[in-house]
């Protein structure tokens, strides 16, 4: 979907589990034909305009095809879902969630339902501080000052304390105690699984693949070594999983699913060989643990080629673009099939989740929103 507009929204909570309300709000926002493009840190700030518990505040930049009034309606419905009932006669008060549109492109609107830009954003440090983090040079269409200048000239003397960005990490394992990461060669499955395991202190199930002594020959001559390499992989994956699950694990993230065997075998084997392979597969995985959620990572082939080259594995240097495309098609067929667990597809195009915490959080929220 092509998005042309850019919108900034402030979110806040000072009642109940503030962090949980912000996390749930983000998930619900992204379920409404809205793409979260930027995410600020969470700032803890004193209540503004009344005395109460301190707030958790943040700002997000979104892309959507919803009109300003459609977006307002969606945000009010989310507030209602989370338990907030707006009452214009009460004034400032504690709230479980507060979702305000700050800017919708450069539109200037003033009607009974909506005023844009938000009429008080330039007076509130709890809005300006997180907004400066994600849009420092965005210019207010009426005041003709960017966010940096607005914060510098703000009459508000409130101190906004930024929290560690990692605090955003949503409770993805509450609904999905066993999560498997899948995707094409070089997509970063192991890196992501390791980061998730470290962040949530869970067990990590990784595939050992470098010991497949057919692999190097396979990339040079796929037709000759396809059956040998796929059979080796399948037996090895089954053995690894069997050893791992002998001791029951409470929370697990894996960098593969046993079903990837069918993806690669389906693309690499001749029809007759695949039929025999599939029979062996069905018998062999009869007692295998299935994930509660499969996360399929996807990216441009050029990005995969770059990452494969970067990691410099000798046995991968002969991988061809056409082969990567075949595997991609195989995964697309898999995730469209009738699987015994839910599957989500997550684009990592132009994302560096290994080094960029914001990109990592976007992936975590893609997983989290599947629980809704």
N, C-alpha and C positions, 0 to 999 in steps of 0.2 A: 504494500500500500504506500502511495506517495503522500507524504505530509508536507504541507506548504507553510503552515502557521507555527508560531512559537509562543508558548504561554508559560507564565510563571505563576506558581501557586504557593501559598504559605500553609503550613500544617502545624497544629499545636495541640497539646493536651496538658491538663494539670489535675486530672481527676482519675483515681483508680490507677491501674498499671499503665503509666504514661507511654512507656516504650512499646508495649503491646498494642496500644491503640494506634500509635503511629505506624507500626509495622502492618497491622491489619488494614489501615487506611490505604497504604501504598499498594497492597495486594488488590484491594477492591477497586482502586483507581485504574490499575492496569487491566482489569477485566472489563472495562467500559470503552473499548475501542480507543484507548489512550496509551501512548507509548511514553514511558518515563525516560527522558533523554539525559538529564543531569540530576544529581542528588547531592544536597549539601550535607555537612555534618549536622548533628543534633546539638542545639544550644540550650543550656539550662538558664532560664531567666526568671527574675521575680515577676509576679503577676502585675499586669499593666492596667491601671484604671480602677483597681479594687484590691483589697487585701485578701490573699488566699495562698494556697500552695504554689510553689514555683512551677513554671511551665517547661515542658520540652517543646522546642520550636525548631522547624527546619523549613527549607524551601526546595521546590523541585521545578525543573523545566520540563514541560511535556510537549508532545506533538499529537495533534488530533485533527480529525475532520469534523468534529462536533462544532456547532456554532457557539458563540459566547453564552447564549441563553440555554442551549442544550447542555453545555458543560456545567453551568450553574445548577441546572436541575439534577444532573448526575451526581454532583458533589453533595447537594442537599440530601439526596437519597442515600448516599453513603453515610453521611452523618447520622441519618435516621436509623440505618442498619446497625450502626455502632452504639446507638442508644442516646443520641443527642436530640433534644427537641428545642428548636430555636423559639424564643419568645421576644419579640421586638420591644415589649414594654418593660422588660426586666432590667435592661442595661447590661453592664459588664458583670460576668459571673463565672464560676468554675464550669469547666466543660470537659467531657471525655474526649471530644475531638472538635477541632475547628479547621475548616477548609475554606480558604479565601482565594479568589482569583485576584492576582495583583496586576498583571498585564496580559492582554491578549493582542499580540503583535503591537501595533501602534494605534489600535482603535481607541477612540474616545466615545464613551457611551454614558448616558445619564437618563435612566428611566425609573419607573417604580420598582422594578425588580433588580436592576444591576447598574452599578456605577463603575466605570473603568476609565483610567487606571484606578486602583483602590484609593479612595480619597484620603486615607490616613497613613498610607505606607511610609511616606517620607518623614513621619513623626515618630516612628516606632523602630527602635534599634533591634528588637527581637525579629523584625522582618528584614531590616537592612543588613544586619550582620551575616545571616546565612545567604541572603541574596547576593551580597558582594562576593561571596565565595564562588558562586557558580555563574554570575553575570556582572562582573565588576564594571564593564564599560557599556552596559545596556543603558540607553538614554530614556529618561522619562519624557513621553511625548508632549506633555504640557509644561513641565518645569524646566525642560531642556538641560537637565543635569544628569550625568551618569550616576550609577549606584555608589561609586567611590565618593563623589562629591556630596551626594545626598547624605551619606553616613557622616561625613566630616562636618556638615552643616546642621545635622540633626539637633533639635532642642532637647532630645531625650538623653538623660545621663545614665540610663540603665546599663549595667555591665552584663554582657552576654557571655557565658562561659561555654566554649566549645568542648564537646566530649569526644573521646576517641571514635574515629569513624567506624571501627569494628563493632561498636555497640549496636549498629543497625542490624547485625546478623540475625535473621528471623529464625524461629524454632522449626526448622524444616523436618527434623526427625520426630516431632510429635505425631505426625500423621504417617510418615514414611520411615520406619526404622531401618529398612534396608534399601538403599539407593544405589543404582548402577549407572555409571556414566558410559555412554557409547558414542561412536562417531568414527569418521574416516581416519586413515593413517596420518599421523602428524598433527591431529586436531588439538591435542593437549589433554587427553583423557586422564592420564596418570597424574599430571601436574594438578589438574582440578581436584581429582579425588584426594590427593595428598593434602592440598590446602583445606579442603572441607574436613578431612579427618583431624587435622591439627586444630582447626578453629573450634570444632565441636567435641574434640577429645573422644572420637569414636574409633572403632576397629577399622582397619584398612585392608581390603582384599585386592591385591594387585596381580596382574598376569605376568608370569615369567615367560618371555618369548625368545630371548636371545640364545637359548640353548637348542633351538630347533635347527639342527644341522642341515636340513634340506632348504632352509630359507634363502640363503645366498644363491644357491643353484636355481631356485624357483624364480627369483626375479630376473635371472638371465634367460631361463628357458621354462616359462610357465606351463606349457602344455605337458612337458615331460615329467615335471616334478609336482604338479598340482595335487594329485591324490595323496602322495606321500606327505607333503607339507600339511595338508588339511587334516589328514588322519592323525598325524603327530600332534597338531594343535588341539584337536578335540580330546584325545586321550589325556594330554597334559592338563588341559583346563579342568576336565572331570576329576583328575587326581588332585590338583591343587584345591579345588572346591571341597572335595571330600575331606582332605586333611584339615582345611580351615574350619569346616562346620562340625567337626567332631566335638569341639567344645562350643556349646551354644553361645552366640554373641548377641548382646542386647541391641546395639546400634552399629550398623555397618555401612560403609561406602566402598564401592568397588569400581575399578577402572575398566570393567568389561562385564558383559553378560554372556552366558553360554550360548545364547542365540546368535551371537556374532559368527559362530561357526557356520551357521546356515547361510549367512550373508556372503562370506568369502567363498565357501564351497559352491554356492549357487552360481557365483560369477566365474569361478576358476575351473570347475569340473565339467567334463562331458556329461551329456544327459544320462547315459547308462551308469557312469561312475557316481553321479550325484544320487541316483535312485538307490544304489547300494549304500552310499554314505548316509542318506536320510534314514534308511532302515536301522542302521547301526546307531545313529544319533537318537532316534526315538526310544530305542531300548535303553541306551546308556544314560539318558538324562531323566529317566522316569522318577527318580527320587531326588532330583536336584532342587535346591532352594531357589525360589523365584524372587526377584526384587519386588518391593512394594511400589517402586516407581523407576521407570527407565528414562534417563535424561539423554536425549540425542543431541549432540553438538553438531552444528553445521557451519560451514564457511566456504568462501570461494576456493576453487582449486589452486589458484595462484598463491593464496595464503598458506595452504597446506604445503605446497612445493617449497616455499620460503622457510617454513618451520622445519620441514624434513632436512633441508640443506643445512640449516642452522645447527641442528642437533648432531649432524655429522656421523651417523651410523653407517659403517662401511657397507653392510648388507642392504641398505636402503638406497644407495646411490643410483641404482639402475631402475628405480620405480618410474614408470612413464605416466604422463598426464592422462592418457586414455585409461590406464588401469585404475587410477584414482577416481575417474569418472564412473567406471563400472562399479566400484565399491560403493560410491555415493548412491547410485541407482539401486543397488541391492539394499542399502539401508532404508531408502525411501519406500521400497516395497515392503520391507519388514514392519516399519512403523504404521503402515496402512493396513496390515493384516490383523486378524483377530487374536490378540495376545491376552494372556491371563492376568495382565497388570496394566495400569495406565502408563502412557508414554507422552512426554512433552518434548517439543523440538525447540532448541535454544540457539539462536544465531550468535556467533562470536565474531562476526565480521567487524574488523577494525577494533576489536577489544583485546586488551592485554591484561587478562585477569590474574596473571602471575605477578605482575608488578604494580598494577593499578587497583587499589582497594575499591574504588567506585565501580569499576567494571566487574570486580568479583562480587560485590553486593548486588548488582543487577542480575547476575546469574542466580544467586541465592534467592532473590525475590521471584524470579521466574519459577523456581522450584516451589517456593512457599505458596504462591498463588494457586498452584495445582491442588492444594488442600482445600480451596474454597469452591 
